[in-house]
């Protein structure tokens, strides 16, 4: 029997006030007690491994005040901040000691996150994030206070600052779909601030990539999820499981794409590739959301996407509203309708967001298990977003081991003369160096995954 999605937003809410970031010993104790269990229940993480001595040395320098460190972590699956946060707090010191490295203080990192996290993350996120020093920032509107807080944490703080240069979840581990220049710009600006104060302290970007190894439990979970996707697409049956996995994945993928083409009144064209057809769907979804919100088509694709997301959230959580009870019944009714409409409009944005990234080739029988698992997870996301879901509906496959791979640091202070002469060129060159470091991390981690398998 079909069960329709429950619409979670039918009324407006006052905006969520996030307290100033601080480090609470009580909350850190709760994190220590509960996060390991949380990681196991949510991701099935059994063991966390680390590779690459650059992470130990970068932390040692930063905690000793010899450098300022920006941890640039890849963000393909959604759980990276939780895993890294736990690892830095409770595992890094002991592992570094085995290498003969001692830290000046207990390791910790201050994560940068979007304001929307405390909106959809609920009470746990609102309790934990501000009390472990995490710093909120807006993606699509001016946030001078948030940026000043980040710069101060880098130039004057005692801990590394962690952020994701991909800007958001990127849904693919073995490739780098895009890097936003924000992390490098922040690093250069912080390096310039230090230089202006005659403080000889280099600003370094430490690339970190996280990779998952799956065992037989993960393989069974993947098969179960694929059967669920087939059922949702109307292909369920014992005969389906006998076909090669590539055929099964392609069949479901093409069916979901066709449903989206029909949804946006796009005529299917078999002469186009899957990626070309998907691009037309993604563009139609963005245009549809902009039209419904009454906003202009301005900027590049991601600027438009972030703006849609921001406008929708601001219609659900009113930024200027402190006391919802001060509204008249009529005004409240109008705002409630607008909030419900915004939630529905955001379904188009969620589809466009995921669809832009869903362009990897279909794995074959010979593909590594982690590639198959990731694709099945993403195929579920494709179906889920088509039906009105969001990243909160992503299905996690139980992980056997996590590999945290660090790469060579990118020293931005050394490039300050180039930055002063040509900012754009210096940022692009540094981004290119960061991308090369990520590719190194991916190659090294995949070598280890092959050995573990």
C-alpha positions as CSV (number, residue, x, y, z in Angstrom):
1,X,0.0,0.0,0.0
2,X,1.3,3.4,-0.9
3,X,2.0,5.7,2.0
4,X,2.4,9.4,0.9
5,X,5.1,11.5,2.4
6,X,4.0,13.5,5.5
7,X,4.3,17.2,4.9
8,X,6.5,18.4,7.8
9,X,5.8,22.2,7.4
10,X,2.3,23.6,7.7
11,X,3.0,26.6,9.8
12,X,5.5,29.4,10.2
13,X,8.1,29.4,13.1
14,X,10.1,32.2,14.8
15,X,13.7,32.2,13.7
16,X,16.1,30.1,15.7
17,X,18.6,32.2,17.7
18,X,22.0,30.5,17.8
19,X,24.1,31.5,20.8
20,X,27.6,32.6,20.4
21,X,30.0,29.7,19.9
22,X,31.8,28.5,23.0
23,X,33.3,25.3,24.2
24,X,31.3,23.7,27.0
25,X,33.0,21.0,29.1
26,X,29.6,19.5,29.9
27,X,28.6,19.2,26.3
28,X,32.0,17.8,25.4
29,X,31.5,15.1,28.1
30,X,28.1,14.3,26.6
31,X,29.7,14.1,23.1
32,X,32.4,11.8,24.5
33,X,29.7,9.5,26.0
34,X,27.2,9.5,23.2
35,X,28.8,10.2,19.8
36,X,30.6,6.9,19.4
37,X,27.3,5.2,19.9
38,X,25.7,7.7,17.5
39,X,28.3,6.9,14.8
40,X,27.7,3.2,15.3
41,X,23.9,3.4,15.2
42,X,23.8,5.8,12.2
43,X,26.7,4.6,10.1
44,X,27.7,1.3,11.6
45,X,31.2,2.5,12.1
46,X,33.3,-0.2,13.7
47,X,36.8,1.1,13.3
48,X,38.4,4.4,12.3
49,X,41.9,4.4,10.7
50,X,44.1,7.3,9.9
51,X,46.7,7.7,7.1
52,X,49.1,10.5,6.4
53,X,51.5,12.2,8.9
54,X,50.6,15.6,7.6
55,X,47.6,15.7,9.9
56,X,49.7,15.1,13.0
57,X,52.3,17.7,12.1
58,X,49.6,20.3,11.1
59,X,47.8,19.9,14.4
60,X,51.1,20.0,16.3
61,X,52.1,23.3,14.7
62,X,48.6,24.8,15.1
63,X,48.1,23.9,18.7
64,X,51.6,25.2,19.6
65,X,50.8,28.5,17.9
66,X,53.4,28.0,15.2
67,X,50.8,28.1,12.4
68,X,47.2,28.8,11.7
69,X,45.4,25.7,10.3
70,X,42.3,25.4,8.1
71,X,41.2,21.8,7.9
72,X,39.6,21.5,4.4
73,X,37.7,18.3,4.5
74,X,35.8,16.6,1.7
75,X,32.1,16.2,2.3
76,X,30.7,13.5,0.0
77,X,28.3,11.6,2.4
78,X,27.0,14.0,5.1
79,X,28.6,12.3,8.2
80,X,32.2,13.7,7.8
81,X,31.9,16.5,10.4
82,X,30.6,14.0,13.0
83,X,33.3,11.5,12.3
84,X,36.1,14.0,12.2
85,X,34.9,15.9,15.3
86,X,34.9,12.6,17.3
87,X,38.3,11.6,15.9
88,X,40.0,14.9,16.7
89,X,38.6,14.9,20.3
90,X,39.1,11.4,21.3
91,X,41.5,9.5,19.1
92,X,44.0,11.9,17.6
93,X,46.1,12.6,20.7
94,X,46.8,8.9,21.4
95,X,47.6,8.1,17.7
96,X,50.0,11.0,17.5
97,X,51.7,9.9,20.7
98,X,52.5,6.6,19.0
99,X,54.3,8.5,16.4
100,X,56.3,10.4,19.0
101,X,54.3,13.6,18.5
102,X,53.1,15.6,21.5
103,X,50.5,18.4,21.4
104,X,50.6,21.6,23.4
105,X,47.0,21.1,24.3
106,X,44.1,18.7,23.8
107,X,43.3,18.6,20.0
108,X,40.0,20.0,18.9
109,X,38.7,21.8,15.7
110,X,36.1,24.5,15.2
111,X,33.7,23.5,12.4
112,X,32.0,26.0,10.1
113,X,28.4,25.1,9.2
114,X,25.4,26.7,7.4
115,X,22.7,28.3,9.5
116,X,20.2,25.9,8.0
117,X,21.8,23.0,9.9
118,X,20.2,24.1,13.2
119,X,16.9,24.6,11.4
120,X,16.6,21.0,10.0
121,X,18.9,19.4,12.6
122,X,16.5,19.9,15.5
123,X,17.3,20.3,19.2
124,X,20.4,18.0,19.2
125,X,22.1,20.2,16.6
126,X,21.0,23.4,18.5
127,X,22.5,22.0,21.7
128,X,25.8,20.6,20.4
129,X,26.9,22.9,17.6
130,X,27.3,26.2,19.5
131,X,28.7,24.4,22.6
132,X,31.6,22.7,20.8
133,X,32.7,26.0,19.2
134,X,31.1,25.4,15.8
135,X,30.5,28.7,13.8
136,X,27.4,29.3,11.7
137,X,27.5,31.2,8.4
138,X,25.0,32.1,5.7
139,X,25.7,30.8,2.2
140,X,23.7,33.3,0.1
141,X,23.4,36.6,2.0
142,X,25.8,39.0,3.7
143,X,27.0,37.8,7.0
144,X,29.7,40.2,8.3
145,X,29.3,38.9,11.8
146,X,29.8,35.3,10.8
147,X,32.8,36.1,8.6
148,X,34.4,38.2,11.3
149,X,34.0,35.3,13.8
150,X,35.7,32.9,11.4
151,X,38.6,35.3,10.7
152,X,39.1,35.8,14.4
153,X,39.1,32.1,15.1
154,X,41.8,31.6,12.4
155,X,44.1,34.5,13.3
156,X,43.6,34.6,17.1
157,X,42.2,31.2,18.0
158,X,43.9,28.2,19.6
159,X,42.3,25.5,17.5
160,X,42.2,24.7,13.7
161,X,39.1,25.8,11.8
162,X,37.4,23.0,9.8
163,X,35.3,23.6,6.7
164,X,34.2,21.9,3.5
165,X,35.5,23.6,0.3
166,X,32.9,21.7,-1.7
167,X,30.3,23.9,0.0
168,X,27.9,21.1,0.8
169,X,27.5,17.3,0.4
170,X,28.9,16.3,-3.0
171,X,27.7,12.6,-3.1
172,X,30.8,11.2,-4.6
173,X,34.0,10.0,-2.9
174,X,36.3,9.0,-5.8
175,X,36.0,12.3,-7.8
176,X,35.8,16.0,-7.0
177,X,32.8,17.5,-8.8
178,X,33.6,21.1,-7.7
179,X,35.5,23.2,-5.2
180,X,34.3,26.6,-4.1
181,X,36.9,29.3,-3.7
182,X,35.6,30.4,-0.3
183,X,38.1,28.3,1.8
184,X,41.1,29.7,-0.1
185,X,39.8,33.3,0.0
186,X,39.3,33.0,3.8
187,X,42.8,31.6,4.2
188,X,44.4,34.4,2.1
189,X,42.5,37.1,3.9
190,X,43.5,35.7,7.3
191,X,47.1,35.5,6.1
192,X,46.9,39.1,5.0
193,X,45.5,40.2,8.4
194,X,48.4,38.4,10.2
195,X,51.0,40.0,7.8
196,X,49.5,43.5,8.4
197,X,50.0,42.9,12.1
198,X,53.6,41.7,11.5
199,X,52.8,38.3,13.0
200,X,55.0,35.7,11.4
201,X,52.6,32.8,11.5
202,X,51.8,30.9,8.3
203,X,48.2,30.0,7.3
204,X,48.0,26.4,6.1
205,X,45.2,24.5,4.5
206,X,45.2,20.8,5.5
207,X,43.3,18.6,3.0
208,X,41.5,15.7,4.5
209,X,39.4,13.0,2.8
210,X,37.2,10.3,4.3
211,X,36.6,6.9,2.8
212,X,34.5,4.0,3.8
213,X,35.1,0.2,3.6
214,X,32.1,-2.1,3.6
215,X,32.0,-5.7,4.5
216,X,29.4,-8.5,3.9
217,X,26.9,-6.7,6.1
218,X,27.2,-3.6,3.9
219,X,26.8,-5.8,0.7
220,X,23.6,-7.3,2.1
221,X,22.3,-3.8,3.1
222,X,23.1,-2.5,-0.4
223,X,21.1,-5.4,-2.0
224,X,18.2,-4.7,0.3
225,X,18.2,-1.0,-0.6
226,X,18.4,-1.8,-4.4
227,X,15.4,-4.1,-4.1
228,X,13.6,-1.3,-2.3
229,X,14.4,1.1,-5.2
230,X,13.2,-1.5,-7.7
231,X,10.0,-1.9,-5.8
232,X,9.4,1.8,-5.8
233,X,10.0,1.9,-9.5
234,X,7.5,-1.0,-10.1
235,X,10.2,-3.5,-11.0
236,X,10.0,-5.8,-7.9
237,X,10.2,-9.5,-8.4
238,X,12.5,-12.4,-7.9
239,X,13.7,-12.3,-11.5
240,X,15.1,-8.7,-11.0
241,X,17.8,-9.9,-8.6
242,X,19.2,-12.4,-11.2
243,X,20.2,-9.6,-13.7
244,X,23.6,-8.0,-13.6
245,X,23.8,-5.1,-11.1
246,X,24.7,-2.6,-13.9
247,X,21.5,-3.5,-15.8
248,X,19.4,-3.2,-12.6
249,X,20.8,0.2,-11.7
250,X,20.5,1.6,-15.2
251,X,16.9,0.4,-15.5
252,X,15.9,2.2,-12.2
253,X,17.9,5.3,-13.0
254,X,16.3,5.7,-16.5
255,X,12.8,5.2,-15.1
256,X,13.3,7.8,-12.4
257,X,14.7,10.2,-15.0
258,X,11.7,9.6,-17.3
259,X,9.3,10.4,-14.4
260,X,11.1,13.7,-13.8
261,X,10.9,14.6,-17.5
262,X,7.2,13.9,-17.4
263,X,6.9,16.0,-14.3
264,X,8.4,19.1,-15.9
265,X,6.8,18.5,-19.3
266,X,10.1,17.7,-21.0
267,X,10.0,15.6,-24.1
268,X,12.3,12.6,-23.8
269,X,15.1,12.5,-26.4
270,X,16.9,9.2,-26.7
271,X,19.6,10.8,-28.8
272,X,20.8,12.6,-25.6
273,X,22.9,11.0,-22.9
274,X,21.6,10.5,-19.4
275,X,23.7,13.4,-18.2
276,X,22.3,15.7,-20.9
277,X,18.7,14.7,-20.1
278,X,19.3,15.1,-16.4
279,X,20.7,18.6,-16.9
280,X,17.5,19.6,-18.6
281,X,15.5,18.3,-15.6
282,X,17.8,20.1,-13.1
283,X,17.4,23.4,-15.0
284,X,13.7,23.0,-15.1
285,X,13.5,22.4,-11.4
286,X,15.5,25.5,-10.6
287,X,13.5,27.7,-13.0
288,X,10.3,26.3,-11.5
289,X,11.3,27.1,-8.0
290,X,12.4,30.7,-9.0
291,X,9.1,31.3,-10.8
292,X,7.1,30.1,-7.8
293,X,9.1,32.2,-5.4
294,X,9.0,35.2,-7.7
295,X,12.7,35.8,-7.7
296,X,15.0,36.6,-10.5
297,X,17.4,34.3,-12.4
298,X,20.7,35.8,-11.3
299,X,24.2,34.4,-10.9
300,X,25.6,31.0,-11.6
301,X,23.8,27.8,-10.9
302,X,24.9,27.4,-7.3
303,X,24.2,31.0,-6.4
304,X,20.7,30.5,-7.7
305,X,20.4,27.3,-5.8
306,X,21.6,28.8,-2.5
307,X,19.3,31.8,-2.9
308,X,16.2,29.5,-3.4
309,X,17.2,27.5,-0.3
310,X,17.7,30.7,1.7
311,X,14.4,32.3,0.6
312,X,12.5,29.1,1.4
313,X,14.0,28.7,4.9
314,X,13.4,32.4,5.6
315,X,9.7,31.9,4.8
316,X,9.5,29.0,7.2
317,X,11.6,30.5,10.0
318,X,10.9,34.2,9.8
319,X,14.2,36.1,10.5
320,X,12.5,39.2,11.9
321,X,10.0,37.3,14.1
322,X,10.7,37.0,17.8
323,X,7.2,36.3,19.2
324,X,4.8,34.5,16.9
325,X,1.9,35.2,19.2
326,X,2.1,38.9,18.4
327,X,0.6,38.2,15.0
328,X,-3.1,38.6,14.3
329,X,-5.0,35.4,13.3
330,X,-5.3,36.6,9.7
331,X,-1.6,37.5,9.4
332,X,-0.6,34.2,11.0
333,X,-2.8,32.3,8.6
334,X,-1.1,34.0,5.6
335,X,2.4,33.3,7.0
336,X,1.5,29.7,7.6
337,X,0.3,29.3,4.0
338,X,3.6,30.9,2.7
339,X,5.6,28.6,4.9
340,X,3.8,25.5,3.5
341,X,4.3,26.8,0.0
342,X,8.0,27.4,0.7
343,X,8.4,23.8,1.9
344,X,6.9,22.5,-1.4
345,X,8.9,24.8,-3.5
346,X,12.0,23.6,-1.8
347,X,11.3,20.1,-3.1
348,X,12.3,21.4,-6.6
349,X,15.5,22.9,-5.1
350,X,16.3,19.6,-3.4
351,X,16.0,17.7,-6.7
352,X,18.1,20.2,-8.6
353,X,20.7,20.2,-5.8
354,X,21.2,16.4,-5.9
355,X,20.7,16.1,-9.7
356,X,23.6,18.3,-10.5
357,X,26.0,15.8,-8.8
358,X,24.3,12.6,-10.0
359,X,26.5,12.2,-13.1
360,X,28.8,9.3,-12.3
361,X,28.9,6.2,-14.5
362,X,26.9,3.2,-13.5
363,X,29.2,0.6,-11.7
364,X,29.7,-2.8,-13.1
365,X,30.0,-6.2,-11.5
366,X,33.8,-5.7,-11.4
367,X,33.6,-2.3,-9.6
368,X,34.8,-2.0,-6.0
369,X,32.2,-2.6,-3.4
370,X,32.4,1.0,-2.1
371,X,31.6,2.3,-5.6
372,X,28.5,0.1,-5.8
373,X,27.3,1.0,-2.4
374,X,27.7,4.7,-3.0
375,X,25.9,4.5,-6.3
376,X,22.9,2.6,-4.8
377,X,22.8,5.2,-2.0
378,X,22.7,7.9,-4.6
379,X,20.1,6.1,-6.7
380,X,17.9,6.0,-3.7
381,X,18.5,9.7,-3.2
382,X,17.5,10.3,-6.8
383,X,14.2,8.5,-6.2
384,X,13.8,10.1,-2.8
385,X,14.3,13.7,-4.1
386,X,11.9,12.9,-6.9
387,X,9.2,12.0,-4.4
388,X,9.8,15.1,-2.3
389,X,12.6,14.0,0.1
390,X,15.8,15.7,1.2
391,X,19.2,14.6,2.5
392,X,17.6,13.7,5.8
393,X,16.1,10.7,3.9
394,X,19.5,9.4,2.7
395,X,20.0,5.7,3.5
396,X,23.2,4.8,5.3
397,X,24.8,1.5,4.6
398,X,26.6,0.0,7.6
399,X,30.3,0.8,7.4
400,X,33.0,-1.6,8.5
401,X,36.0,0.7,8.5
402,X,36.6,4.5,8.0
403,X,39.8,5.7,6.5
404,X,40.8,9.3,7.3
405,X,43.4,10.3,4.7
406,X,45.3,13.5,5.0
407,X,47.3,15.1,2.2
408,X,50.2,17.7,1.9
409,X,49.4,21.1,3.3
410,X,48.9,24.1,1.1
411,X,50.8,27.1,2.6
412,X,48.9,30.3,1.7
413,X,51.3,32.7,3.4
414,X,54.0,31.8,1.0
415,X,51.7,32.9,-1.8
416,X,50.8,36.3,-0.3
417,X,53.1,38.2,-2.8
418,X,51.2,36.5,-5.7
419,X,47.9,37.2,-4.0
420,X,48.7,40.9,-3.7
421,X,49.6,41.1,-7.3
422,X,46.7,39.1,-8.8
423,X,44.1,37.8,-6.3
424,X,42.2,35.7,-8.8
425,X,45.2,33.9,-10.2
426,X,46.6,33.2,-6.7
427,X,43.2,31.8,-5.6
428,X,42.9,29.6,-8.7
429,X,46.5,28.2,-8.4
430,X,45.9,27.4,-4.7
431,X,42.6,25.7,-5.6
432,X,44.4,23.7,-8.2
433,X,47.0,22.6,-5.6
434,X,44.2,21.7,-3.1
435,X,42.5,19.6,-5.8
436,X,45.8,17.8,-6.5
437,X,46.1,17.1,-2.8
438,X,42.6,15.6,-2.7
439,X,43.4,13.4,-5.7
440,X,46.5,12.2,-3.8
441,X,44.2,11.4,-0.8
442,X,41.7,9.5,-3.0
443,X,44.4,7.4,-4.6
444,X,46.1,6.5,-1.3
445,X,42.8,5.7,0.4
446,X,41.7,3.5,-2.5
447,X,45.0,1.5,-2.4
448,X,44.2,0.8,1.3
449,X,40.6,-0.2,0.5
450,X,41.9,-2.7,-2.1
451,X,44.2,-4.2,0.6
452,X,41.5,-4.3,3.2
453,X,39.1,-6.0,0.7
